[in-house]
Amino acid sequence: MSIRKKAKRAVVAGCGWNYNAGKPGSSGRFVVFGSSQWAVNNFLGSRQIANRDLALNTFNWLTSDEDLISIRPKEPEDRRLNISGNRMNLVFWWSVVLLPLAVVGGGLMVWWRRR
């Protein structure tokens, strides 16, 4: 017994009928989605799934506003670093004092051997 996941697909097409598409000389357009689950409100608000961009770009294409079709930038995440006082002191001494002293010490050793 094989189990298949349902594939959610979309078909985009233009029709050659004489339909007023809003611009002279253009034909009608339609989009058929295989499922309505992509347009559920909890998915439209999520930035991870990008269904909001799909919906907006679909409507922009249907209304012949191709200039508005884009992939919107992601909202910046607030990523804070929670660190204790002892860890902060360790980071300070390691990066500001010990590591530069090691580089200077290595440079002095190379200079002493070459002279």
C-alpha positions in Angstrom: 0.0 0.0 0.0 1.5 3.3 -1.0 0.6 6.5 0.6 0.9 9.7 -1.4 0.7 13.2 -0.1 -1.7 15.5 -1.8 0.1 17.9 -4.1 -1.1 21.4 -4.0 -0.6 22.9 -7.5 -1.7 25.9 -9.5 -2.4 26.4 -13.1 -2.0 29.8 -14.7 -3.4 30.6 -18.1 -4.5 33.3 -20.4 -7.5 33.0 -22.7 -7.8 34.3 -26.1 -11.4 35.3 -25.8 -12.5 38.9 -26.5 -12.7 39.8 -22.8 -12.1 43.3 -21.5 -9.0 42.8 -19.3 -8.6 46.5 -18.5 -5.9 47.1 -21.1 -6.5 47.4 -24.8 -5.2 44.5 -26.8 -4.9 42.2 -23.8 -6.8 39.0 -23.2 -8.4 37.5 -20.1 -6.5 35.6 -17.4 -7.4 33.0 -14.9 -5.7 31.0 -12.1 -6.9 27.6 -10.8 -5.4 26.3 -7.5 -5.7 22.7 -6.6 -6.7 23.4 -3.0 -8.1 26.3 -1.1 -6.0 25.6 1.9 -3.2 28.0 0.8 -5.6 30.9 1.3 -6.6 30.2 4.9 -6.3 33.2 7.1 -3.7 31.7 9.5 -1.5 30.9 6.5 -1.8 34.4 5.0 -0.5 36.0 8.1 2.5 33.8 8.3 5.8 35.0 6.8 7.3 31.6 6.8 5.0 30.1 4.2 4.9 33.1 1.8 1.3 32.5 0.9 0.6 36.2 1.3 3.1 37.0 -1.5 1.5 34.3 -3.6 -2.0 35.7 -3.1 -0.9 39.3 -3.7 1.1 38.4 -6.8 -1.8 36.3 -8.1 -4.2 39.2 -7.8 -1.7 41.7 -9.3 -1.2 39.4 -12.3 -4.9 38.8 -12.7 -5.5 42.6 -12.8 -2.6 43.1 -15.3 -0.5 45.0 -12.8 2.8 43.1 -13.5 4.8 46.1 -12.1 3.5 45.3 -8.6 4.6 41.6 -8.7 7.5 41.1 -6.4 8.9 39.1 -3.5 8.5 41.3 -0.5 11.5 41.5 1.9 11.2 39.5 5.2 10.5 41.4 8.4 13.7 41.6 10.5 13.7 39.2 13.5 14.4 40.4 17.0 17.3 38.1 18.0 18.6 39.0 21.4 21.7 37.5 23.0 21.0 36.5 26.6 24.3 36.2 28.3 25.3 36.3 32.0 27.7 38.8 33.5 30.5 36.1 33.9 30.2 35.1 30.3 30.3 38.7 29.2 33.5 39.2 31.1 34.9 36.1 29.6 34.1 37.3 26.1 35.6 40.7 26.8 38.9 39.4 28.2 39.2 36.8 25.4 38.4 39.1 22.4 39.8 42.4 23.6 42.8 41.4 25.7 44.0 37.8 25.2 43.5 37.3 21.4 45.2 40.6 20.4 48.1 39.8 22.9 48.5 36.4 21.2 48.7 38.0 17.8 51.3 40.6 19.0 53.2 37.9 20.8 53.3 35.8 17.6 54.5 38.8 15.6 57.3 39.5 18.1 58.4 35.8 17.9 58.6 36.0 14.1 60.4 39.3 14.3 62.9 37.9 16.8 63.7 34.9 14.7 64.2 36.8 11.5 66.5 39.5 12.8 
